[in-house]
Amino acid sequence: MSHLIRIVTLALAIIGLIATVTATLSGSTLKSARSFEGDLPAVRTESPKRTLATFAALKALLEESFERYQNARTGEEFDRVVSLSDELTSLIDLSDQPDAVKKRNGLLTAMVLLDVWDIIPPVDLDTVPDKSAMIGDGLGTYVVPDTPIRLSRIDEGERAGEYLFDETTIRTAPRFLAGLESETTAETGVNWSAELEQFAGPWLPARWIGAIHPSFLQDIWGTPLWKVILSVVAGFLLFVVAALVSAALPVARRGNLLPPVSKLIYCASILPVLVFFHYVLTRQINVTGRFADGANALLAVIWFGTLAAVFWNAILACAAAIWSSRTASGDDAGDSLGQMLAHLIALIGAVWIIAYGLQSLGFPALSVLAGLGIGGLAGALAIRPTLENLIGGFVLYIDKPIRVGDWCEFGPYSGIVEKIGVRSTNVRAMDRTIISIPNAQFVNMELINWARCDQMLINPTIGLIYDTSSDQLRYVLAEARRMAIAHPRIDSDTVRIRFAGYGESSLDIDVRVYAQATEWNDFFAIREDFLLRLKDIVESAGTSFAFPSRTLYVSRDTPRDPQKTVDAEDAVDEWRRSKELPFPWFSSVEREKMNNSLRYPPHGSPDGIPDEVETTSGSEPLSTQTGNPTPRSGD
């Protein structure tokens, strides 16, 4: 349990660390955003006219804020520029864009539209239809005159009814801008597409950027070369720091953490680094173009891969903690199946996380998984025997008719259960060989679990010779019952010793008593003592055991002891006269007198010597899970 508490504490610490890093990086942004939130115009998109008016107002504010940021590179002005850019991006329908590149594509499209607006003739908003005109004409799309730029109505989703720059605009606007720039030679103001490439956060002073050699300003994969180099160096340094920090953390070699916990720490230490590196790339270095696409895709792959590894090791760490505590308490039943179940849960979760990550990059991974689920039905038919064994293992684990360490009998075999696996169960037989039984077959067999018995049965049939008189038989029955009730290791409430019938060569007495033992050698010792005492009773009655054989005597028989016969019959007569004949049963008073009155172990046995002398005996328990053996009675 202590391991499990430590793992839960570690998981909470990891979540808190990531939340702290994220909150620290975004705290200043939120604070500055609130300071100018009231200055931003309301974003209205209920008609093409409102959308274009909002676009024009945001464009004017962005030009003003960008100029101020160029003069004074403060965090507040930077956040204002970013917020205005985000508002412009919100006017674009990005619902069909992959999550990993949605923000970057939206920002690039917004910058292209700003450049187009600086080149084309001003749009007269009075000529742009409002909501009532669009509804009256039944139109769902408005095209800006002499351009391929379109505003389309969103028909479903959270933004249903809004008019946004559509997917066609995202595809055609860059080509349209390139054509306009090739035809226009006049100055058009800020070149937003170019400025976006050189734009950087306040952590990079303007004098540093101004001192960059022109050869490093050239474009590579849509990003200036200096940004590419800086991104690679920053990423390398951050991951070196992460490796050093994780190496300094407590690990399994120090003996205080389980191996899955050590792997969990290694993987989790990468997450804050990824959060910080993403912040540096997008908010400070501000990479763009295809390089940004590749960097974001790589970060997404590492992020979701790390999350999958964290989930995998967290599940295995919890499972290891649970099973280590159960093993420490002596209950390791179902360990292999439990570990298999933990691996299955970890695998499903990790696959789902990776599939979700691929889906965010634009790959239809979740659809592929759904298709595999349907195809899995056909595969299940092909591996039916394996699935039957797997299900059989789960039944054994859940129902628990046996546990690891139990002595059981099944079919013609018996032995100690050593392992309940995914496919089969291993049993150590009496000859020390391993019997491997498929779970599907084993779960359907008749299982006798000796480890679950609370007492052990002694059930012999005693045959006396036919020369035994009725009173001798009564004497044997009474004394045998007396002895069984008096025996301290025989359950007196279950004693049943009765004359059962006439055999072919004997008078049969059926004996059924339960020894208070759950360990084999202890049981054998009790049974041996009981049978020896039974033999003494038969001999003391002057009779003997019968045996199924025919003997031709060529000499005179040894006569029976007539005195013993008389004594036995006199004893039965005395029982009759005193109304103490124990048939069909002893009186309750007599039973109380007899209960636990016999000496066991018998006089002369090693266990009967004084307590200060230590004796040892072999142990052959019914289950290795059994606790302390049944106490043995002394003198």
C-alpha positions in Angstrom: 0.0 0.0 0.0 2.9 2.4 0.7 4.2 1.9 -2.8 0.7 2.7 -4.2 0.5 5.9 -2.1 3.9 7.0 -3.3 2.9 6.4 -6.9 -0.3 8.4 -6.6 1.7 11.2 -4.9 4.2 11.1 -7.7 1.4 11.3 -10.3 -0.1 14.3 -8.6 3.3 16.0 -8.4 3.8 15.5 -12.1 0.4 17.0 -12.9 1.1 19.9 -10.6 4.6 20.5 -12.2 3.1 20.7 -15.7 0.3 22.9 -14.5 2.8 25.2 -12.8 5.0 25.5 -15.8 2.0 26.2 -18.1 0.5 28.7 -15.7 3.8 30.5 -15.3 4.4 30.8 -19.0 0.8 31.9 -19.7 0.3 34.0 -16.5 1.8 37.2 -17.9 -0.1 36.7 -21.2 -3.4 36.5 -19.4 -2.6 39.5 -17.2 -1.7 41.7 -20.1 -4.6 40.4 -22.2 -7.0 41.5 -19.5 -5.5 45.0 -19.4 -6.5 45.7 -23.0 -9.3 43.3 -23.5 -11.8 46.2 -23.3 -10.0 48.0 -26.2 -10.7 45.2 -28.7 -13.7 45.6 -31.0 -16.5 43.1 -30.7 -16.1 40.3 -33.2 -19.4 40.1 -35.1 -19.8 37.6 -37.9 -23.6 37.3 -38.4 -23.4 38.6 -41.9 -20.7 39.3 -44.6 -20.9 43.0 -43.9 -20.3 42.5 -40.1 -17.4 40.1 -40.8 -15.6 42.5 -43.2 -16.2 45.5 -40.8 -14.7 43.5 -37.9 -11.8 42.5 -40.2 -11.1 46.1 -41.1 -11.2 47.3 -37.4 -8.9 44.6 -36.3 -6.5 45.4 -39.1 -6.3 49.0 -38.1 -5.6 48.1 -34.5 -3.0 45.5 -35.4 -1.1 48.0 -37.6 -1.1 50.5 -34.6 0.0 47.8 -32.1 2.7 46.4 -34.4 4.3 49.8 -34.8 4.3 50.4 -31.0 5.9 46.9 -30.5 8.6 47.7 -33.0 9.5 50.9 -31.1 9.2 49.3 -27.6 9.5 45.5 -27.4 7.5 45.0 -24.2 5.7 41.9 -23.2 2.4 43.8 -23.1 2.6 45.1 -26.7 3.7 41.6 -27.8 0.7 40.0 -26.2 -1.6 42.7 -27.8 -0.2 41.9 -31.2 -0.7 38.2 -30.6 -4.3 38.7 -29.3 -5.2 40.8 -32.3 -3.7 38.2 -34.6 -5.8 35.5 -32.8 -8.9 37.6 -33.3 -8.2 37.9 -37.0 -7.7 34.1 -37.1 -11.1 33.6 -35.5 -12.7 35.1 -38.7 -11.4 32.1 -40.7 -13.2 28.7 -40.9 -10.5 26.2 -39.8 -12.8 23.3 -39.0 -11.3 21.1 -41.7 -7.7 21.8 -40.7 -5.7 19.3 -38.7 -5.3 20.3 -35.0 -1.5 20.3 -35.2 -1.4 23.0 -37.9 -4.8 24.7 -37.4 -3.4 27.8 -35.6 -0.4 28.2 -37.9 -2.5 27.9 -41.1 -5.0 30.4 -39.7 -2.3 32.9 -38.8 -0.7 32.6 -42.3 -4.1 33.0 -44.0 -4.8 36.1 -41.8 -1.5 37.7 -42.8 -2.2 37.0 -46.5 -5.6 38.6 -46.3 -4.0 41.7 -44.6 -1.6 42.0 -47.5 -4.4 41.5 -50.1 -6.4 44.2 -48.4 -3.5 46.6 -48.7 -3.3 46.0 -52.5 -6.9 45.7 -53.7 -9.2 48.7 -53.9 -11.0 49.5 -50.6 -14.1 47.5 -50.2 -17.2 49.7 -49.8 -19.0 48.1 -46.8 -22.3 49.8 -47.9 -22.4 47.5 -50.9 -21.8 44.3 -48.8 -25.0 42.5 -48.0 -26.2 42.4 -44.4 -28.0 39.5 -42.7 -31.4 40.3 -43.9 -30.2 40.6 -47.5 -28.5 37.3 -47.4 -31.6 35.6 -45.9 -33.8 37.3 -48.4 -31.7 36.2 -51.4 -31.2 32.7 -49.9 -27.5 33.0 -50.4 -24.9 31.2 -48.2 -21.7 32.7 -49.8 -20.4 36.2 -50.5 -17.4 36.8 -52.8 -15.4 39.9 -52.4 -15.5 41.7 -55.8 -12.6 40.9 -58.2 -11.1 38.4 -55.8 -11.4 34.7 -55.0 -11.9 35.6 -51.3 -15.2 34.1 -50.1 -17.3 34.4 -46.9 -19.5 31.3 -46.4 -22.2 30.7 -43.8 -21.4 27.9 -41.3 -24.4 25.5 -41.3 -23.5 23.4 -38.3 -21.4 23.2 -35.1 -20.7 25.8 -32.4 -20.4 28.6 -35.0 -23.5 27.8 -37.0 -25.0 30.9 -38.7 -21.7 32.9 -38.8 -20.0 34.1 -42.1 -16.3 33.2 -42.1 -13.5 33.1 -44.7 -13.9 29.6 -46.0 -11.7 26.7 -47.0 -11.5 28.0 -50.7 -10.1 31.3 -49.4 -7.4 29.4 -47.4 -6.3 27.6 -50.6 -6.5 30.4 -53.1 -5.5 33.5 -51.2 -1.7 32.9 -51.2 -1.7 32.4 -55.0 -3.9 35.4 -55.5 -1.5 37.5 -53.4 1.5 36.3 -55.4 -0.3 37.4 -58.6 -1.1 40.9 -57.1 2.5 41.4 -55.9 3.9 40.6 -59.3 1.6 43.2 -60.9 2.0 45.9 -58.2 5.2 48.0 -57.8 3.9 50.7 -55.4 4.5 50.6 -51.7 1.5 49.1 -49.9 2.5 49.5 -46.2 3.4 46.7 -43.9 4.3 43.4 -45.7 2.6 41.2 -43.2 3.7 37.9 -44.6 7.4 39.0 -44.5 7.1 40.6 -41.1 5.6 37.4 -39.7 8.7 35.5 -40.6 11.0 37.9 -38.8 8.6 38.6 -35.9 9.9 37.4 -32.5 9.0 37.7 -28.9 10.3 40.1 -26.3 12.9 37.7 -25.0 14.9 38.4 -28.2 15.9 42.2 -28.1 15.5 44.2 -31.3 19.2 45.0 -31.3 20.1 41.3 -31.4 17.8 40.7 -34.4 19.1 43.9 -36.1 22.7 42.6 -35.7 22.0 39.4 -37.5 24.0 38.9 -40.7 21.9 39.2 -43.9 22.9 35.7 -44.9 21.0 34.4 -41.9 17.9 36.3 -42.8 17.3 34.2 -45.9 14.2 32.0 -46.0 14.5 28.3 -45.4 11.4 26.1 -45.2 9.3 29.3 -44.7 11.4 30.4 -41.7 14.5 32.7 -41.5 17.7 30.7 -41.1 18.5 32.3 -37.8 15.3 31.0 -36.3 15.9 27.5 -37.5 19.4 27.5 -35.9 18.1 29.1 -32.7 15.3 26.5 -32.5 17.6 23.6 -32.9 20.1 24.9 -30.3 17.3 25.7 -27.8 15.8 22.3 -28.2 19.1 20.6 -27.8 19.9 22.5 -24.6 16.5 22.0 -23.1 16.6 18.2 -23.6 20.2 18.0 -22.2 18.9 19.8 -19.1 16.0 17.3 -18.9 18.3 14.4 -19.2 20.5 15.8 -16.4 17.5 16.4 -14.1 16.0 12.9 -14.7 19.4 11.4 -14.0 19.5 13.1 -10.7 16.1 11.8 -9.6 15.8 8.7 -7.3 15.7 5.6 -9.4 15.5 1.8 -8.9 19.2 1.3 -8.5 19.0 3.2 -5.2 16.5 0.6 -4.0 13.7 2.9 -3.0 11.5 2.8 -6.1 10.0 0.1 -8.3 11.4 -0.1 -11.9 8.1 1.1 -13.5 8.2 4.1 -11.2 11.7 4.9 -12.4 10.6 4.8 -16.0 7.6 6.9 -15.1 9.9 9.6 -13.6 12.1 9.6 -16.7 9.1 10.0 -19.1 7.3 12.5 -17.0 10.4 14.7 -16.7 10.2 15.3 -20.5 6.6 16.8 -20.3 7.5 20.2 -18.7 10.4 20.5 -21.1 8.0 20.0 -24.0 5.6 22.6 -22.6 8.4 25.1 -22.2 10.0 24.4 -25.6 6.6 24.8 -27.4 6.2 28.2 -25.6 9.7 29.2 -26.8 9.1 28.2 -30.4 5.6 29.7 -30.8 5.8 32.8 -28.5 9.4 33.8 -28.6 11.2 32.5 -31.7 7.9 32.4 -33.6 8.7 29.9 -36.3 6.7 29.9 -39.5 6.2 28.1 -42.8 7.0 24.5 -43.4 9.6 24.5 -40.7 6.9 25.4 -38.2 4.7 22.6 -39.6 7.5 20.1 -39.2 8.5 21.4 -35.7 4.9 21.3 -34.5 4.4 17.9 -35.9 7.6 16.6 -34.2 6.6 18.2 -30.9 3.1 16.6 -31.2 4.6 13.2 -31.9 7.0 13.5 -28.9 4.2 14.9 -26.7 1.7 12.2 -27.4 4.4 9.5 -27.4 5.6 10.7 -24.0 2.0 10.8 -22.7 1.5 7.2 -23.9 4.8 6.2 -22.1 3.7 8.0 -18.9 0.3 6.2 -19.0 1.9 2.9 -19.7 4.4 3.1 -16.9 1.8 4.6 -14.5 -0.5 1.6 -14.9 2.4 -0.9 -14.6 3.7 1.0 -11.5 0.3 0.9 -9.8 0.0 -2.8 -10.7 3.5 -3.5 -9.4 2.7 -1.7 -6.1 -0.6 -3.6 -5.7 1.0 -7.0 -6.4 4.1 -6.3 -4.3 1.8 -5.5 -1.3 -0.2 -8.7 -1.9 3.0 -10.8 -2.2 4.3 -9.3 1.1 1.0 -10.3 2.8 1.3 -13.8 1.4 -1.5 -13.4 -1.2 0.1 -13.7 -4.6 -2.7 -15.6 -6.2 -3.5 -14.5 -9.8 -0.3 -12.5 -10.0 0.4 -13.4 -13.6 -3.1 -12.7 -14.7 -3.2 -9.4 -12.8 0.0 -8.3 -14.5 -1.4 -9.4 -17.9 -4.5 -7.4 -17.2 -2.4 -4.3 -16.3 -0.4 -4.7 -19.5 -3.7 -4.9 -21.5 -5.1 -1.8 -19.9 -1.8 0.1 -20.4 -1.7 -1.0 -24.1 -5.2 0.1 -24.8 -4.6 3.4 -23.2 -1.3 4.0 -24.9 -2.7 3.0 -28.3 -5.6 5.4 -27.8 -3.3 8.3 -26.9 -1.1 7.7 -29.9 -4.2 7.4 -32.2 -5.5 10.6 -30.8 -2.2 12.3 -31.5 -2.1 11.0 -35.1 -5.7 12.2 -35.5 -4.6 15.7 -34.4 -1.9 15.6 -37.1 -4.5 14.9 -39.8 -4.2 11.1 -40.0 -7.5 9.2 -39.6 -6.1 7.0 -36.9 -9.3 6.8 -34.9 -11.2 5.7 -38.0 -8.6 3.0 -38.6 -8.9 1.8 -35.1 -12.7 1.5 -35.5 -12.1 -0.5 -38.7 -9.7 -2.7 -36.9 -12.4 -3.4 -34.3 -14.7 -4.7 -37.0 -12.0 -6.7 -38.6 -11.1 -8.0 -35.2 -14.3 -10.1 -35.3 -12.9 -12.1 -38.2 -9.6 -12.4 -36.4 -11.3 -13.6 -33.3 -12.7 -16.6 -35.2 -9.3 -17.5 -36.4 -7.8 -17.5 -32.9 -10.7 -19.0 -31.1 -8.7 -21.6 -29.1 -6.4 -18.9 -27.8 -9.3 -16.6 -26.8 -11.0 -19.6 -25.0 -7.8 -20.1 -23.0 -7.6 -16.4 -22.3 -11.2 -16.2 -21.1 -10.7 -19.4 -19.1 -7.8 -17.7 -17.3 -10.0 -14.7 -16.5 -12.6 -17.1 -15.1 -10.0 -18.7 -12.9 -8.8 -15.3 -11.7 -12.2 -13.9 -11.0 -13.9 -17.0 -9.6 -10.8 -18.2 -7.8 -11.7 -21.9 -7.4 -7.9 -22.4 -6.9 -5.0 -20.1 -6.1 -1.3 -20.3 -6.6 0.1 -22.6 -3.9 -3.1 -24.7 -3.5 -3.1 -28.5 -3.5 -5.8 -29.7 -5.8 -7.0 -32.8 -7.7 -8.3 -32.6 -11.2 -9.2 -35.6 -13.3 -6.6 -38.3 -12.7 -4.0 -35.8 -11.6 -3.1 -33.9 -8.4 -0.5 -31.4 -7.3 0.3 -27.9 -6.2 -0.7 -25.0 -8.5 2.4 -23.0 -9.4 1.1 -20.6 -12.0 -2.1 -19.4 -13.6 -1.0 -17.9 -16.9 -2.7 -16.4 -19.9 -2.9 -19.6 -21.9 -2.4 -22.4 -19.3 -2.2 -23.4 -15.7 0.9 -25.1 -14.3 0.6 -27.7 -11.6 3.6 -29.4 -9.8 2.7 -33.1 -9.5 3.7 -35.6 -6.8 6.5 -36.9 -8.9 7.8 -33.2 -9.2 6.9 -32.9 -12.9 5.0 -29.9 -14.2 1.6 -30.5 -15.7 0.4 -27.8 -18.0 -3.3 -27.7 -18.6 -5.0 -25.2 -21.1 -7.2 -22.8 -19.1 -10.2 -23.5 -21.3 -10.0 -27.2 -20.4 -8.9 -26.7 -16.8 -11.8 -24.4 -15.9 -14.4 -27.0 -17.1 -12.8 -29.9 -15.1 -14.0 -31.0 -11.7 -11.6 -29.4 -9.3 -11.0 -30.7 -5.7 -9.2 -28.0 -3.7 -7.7 -29.6 -0.6 -6.4 -26.2 0.5 -10.0 -25.0 1.2 -10.9 -27.9 3.6 -11.3 -26.8 7.3 -11.1 -30.4 8.6 -9.9 -33.7 7.1 -12.0 -36.9 6.9 -11.0 -40.2 8.5 -13.4 -42.8 7.0 -12.2 -46.4 7.3 -14.5 -49.5 7.4 -13.7 -51.9 10.2 -14.5 -55.6 9.7 -14.8 -57.9 12.7 -14.9 -61.6 12.6 -18.3 -63.3 12.6 -17.5 -65.0 15.9 -17.9 -61.6 17.6 -20.9 -61.7 19.9 -23.5 -59.0 19.9 -22.4 -57.6 23.2 -18.7 -57.6 22.1 -19.8 -55.6 19.0 -21.7 -53.2 21.3 -18.6 -52.9 23.5 -16.4 -52.1 20.5 -18.9 -49.5 19.1 -19.3 -47.8 22.5 -15.6 -47.7 23.3 -14.8 -46.5 19.8 -17.3 -43.7 20.1 -16.0 -42.9 23.6 -12.4 -42.7 22.3 -13.4 -40.5 19.3 -15.3 -38.0 21.5 -12.5 -37.9 24.0 -9.8 -37.4 21.4 -8.7 -33.7 21.5 -7.9 -33.6 17.7 -11.2 -35.2 16.6 -14.3 -33.0 16.1 -16.7 -34.6 18.6 -19.8 -33.0 17.0 -19.2 -35.0 13.8 -18.4 -38.4 15.2 -20.3 -41.2 13.5 -19.3 -44.8 14.3 -22.0 -47.3 13.5 -22.5 -51.0 12.7 -23.1 -50.8 9.0 -23.9 -54.3 7.9 -22.8 -57.9 7.2 -20.0 -58.3 4.8 -18.9 -61.4 3.0 -16.5 -62.3 5.7 -16.9 -59.6 8.4 -19.2 -57.6 10.6 -18.7 -54.1 9.1 -18.4 -51.0 11.2 -18.5 -47.7 9.3 -16.3 -45.0 10.8 -16.6 -41.3 9.9 -14.8 -38.7 12.0 -13.1 -35.4 11.1 -9.5 -34.7 12.2 -9.0 -31.1 13.2 -6.0 -30.6 10.8 -5.3 -28.7 7.6 -1.8 -30.0 7.0 -1.0 -33.4 5.6 1.6 -34.7 8.1 -0.5 -33.5 11.0 -3.5 -35.3 9.5 -1.5 -38.5 9.0 -0.3 -38.5 12.6 -3.9 -38.0 13.9 -5.2 -40.8 11.7 -2.5 -43.1 12.7 -3.2 -42.5 16.4 -6.9 -42.9 15.9 -6.5 -46.3 14.1 -4.1 -47.6 16.7 -6.5 -46.8 19.5 -9.3 -48.4 17.5 -7.1 -51.6 17.3 -6.6 -51.6 21.0 -10.4 -51.4 21.6 -11.0 -54.3 19.3 -8.4 -56.4 21.0 -9.6 -55.4 24.5 -13.1 -56.7 23.5 -11.7 -60.1 22.9 -12.4 -60.1 19.2 -10.3 -59.5 16.1 -10.4 -58.1 12.6 -11.7 -60.2 9.8 -9.9 -60.6 6.5 -11.4 -61.7 3.1 -9.6 -65.1 2.8 -10.3 -68.8 3.2 -7.9 -70.7 5.4 -7.7 -74.5 5.7 -6.6 -75.3 9.3 -4.6 -78.5 9.9 -4.2 -77.8 13.5 -6.5 -76.9 16.4 -7.6 -73.3 16.7 -6.2 -71.3 19.5 -9.1 -70.8 21.8 -10.3 -67.3 22.5 -9.8 -65.9 26.0 -13.0 -66.8 27.8 -12.3 -64.3 30.6 -12.2 -61.3 28.2 -15.5 -62.5 26.6 -17.1 -62.7 30.0 -15.7 -59.2 31.0 -17.0 -57.6 27.9 -20.4 -59.1 28.2 -20.6 -58.2 31.9 -19.7 -54.6 31.1 -22.6 -54.5 28.6 -24.9 -56.1 31.3 -23.9 -53.4 33.7 -24.7 -50.7 31.2 -28.2 -52.2 30.9 -28.8 -52.4 34.6 -27.6 -48.8 35.2 -29.5 -47.6 32.1 -26.3 -46.3 30.5 -26.4 -48.5 27.4 -25.0 -46.2 24.7 -27.3 -47.2 21.9 -28.3 -45.5 19.7 -26.1 -42.8 21.4 -24.4 -41.6 24.6 -26.3 -39.4 26.9 -25.3 -35.7 26.9 -23.8 -36.0 30.4 -21.7 -38.9 29.4 -20.5 -37.0 26.2 -19.5 -34.0 28.4 -17.4 -36.3 30.6 -15.7 -38.0 27.6 -15.0 -34.8 25.6 -11.2 -34.3 25.2 -10.5 -36.7 28.1 -8.1 -38.9 26.2 -4.4 -38.3 26.2 -3.1 -37.1 22.8 -0.4 -37.5 21.7 -0.3 -40.8 23.5 2.1 -41.5 26.3 5.6 -42.3 25.1 5.4 -40.2 21.9 8.1 -37.4 21.4 5.3 -34.8 21.6 4.4 -35.9 25.0 7.7 -34.9 26.7 8.0 -31.6 28.7 7.5 -28.3 26.8 11.0 -27.1 27.3 12.4 -29.8 25.0 12.0 -28.8 21.4 10.8 -31.3 18.9 10.5 -31.0 15.1 8.2 -32.5 12.6 7.9 -32.5 8.8 5.4 -30.1 7.2 3.4 -30.8 4.1 0.7 -28.1 4.0 -2.3 -28.3 1.8 -1.6 -24.8 0.6 1.5 -22.6 0.7 -1.0 -19.8 1.4 -2.2 -21.4 4.7 -1.3 -19.4 7.8 -0.1 -21.0 11.0 -0.7 -24.8 11.3 -3.3 -26.1 13.6 -1.9 -26.1 17.1 -0.8 -29.5 18.3 -2.0 -30.7 21.7 0.5 -31.5 24.3 0.3 -33.4 27.6 
